[in-house]
Amino acid sequence: QVQLVESGGGSVHAGGSLRVSCAASGYSFSTYCMAWFRQAPGKEREGLADLDSEGRSSYADSVKGRFTISKDNAKNTLYLQMNSLKPEDTAMYYCAARLDYCRYAIRAADFGYWGQGTQVTVSS
């Protein structure tokens, strides 16, 4: 079955960087749409970035220019490099898989498989 396991979260000061990872198994990792989401307490889950099988990516305006999504097909691992972190980036970060093409918008409802999340905390 499809399994997604995030790692790499932690605490960092504002302006710092973190990279979170998502190890995938149980499906053909390289051929489907992968994405990163986050959810802060009391807020809706927010789509941050997605990456399709051709290596094309898209980003939410809130993270464009600061975050970079990438993958290593040989390792079945998805990454999110986060730079210039701000306190408002504090949230639980989730990776998600959609066993189909990426859609125009990064919406949680379009993704059927989720990891358990990894916490990112940015202090001012």
Disulfide bonds with the S-S distance in Angstrom:
Cys22-Cys95 1.98
Cys33-Cys102 2.09
